[in-house]
Amino acid sequence: MSDKPTGVLILAILQLISALSWLALGALAFMAGAMLLPLFGMLLAFFPLIIGIIGLILFYGLWSLKGWAWFWTLIINLLGVILGLLGNLADIMNLLSLAISAIIVIYLLLPSTRAYFK
């Protein structure tokens, strides 16, 4: 059995789901853009693919209980919350992304969680 607390494992898995969602969005944007103009597809896909790759790195850090992962996951997900609040709150995907980011931020800020990453 793992020595990681269940909450931290759930946190890492939520980060993985978020990262895979960004990668899927980037792949879809690339395919859609490639049908119009190849350069446009690459530019359209660049941002979500980079966010997805960063998310995978953060997943690894959370899974391994690395101290740097706590800080950077907090920063990235705070930005996700802010962007989610600025986005269309009637859009179900935006709400889902906002909810996942908010859950991650709240859980990261718990003193018991922070202690695992020191």
Secondary structure, DSSP 8 states (H G I E B T S, - for coil): --SS-HHHHHHHHHHHHHHHHHHHHHHHHHHHHHHH-HHHHHHHHHHHHHHHHHHHHHHHHHHTT-HHHHHHHHHHHHHHHHHHHHS-TT-HHHHHHHHHHHHHHHHHTSHHHHHHT-
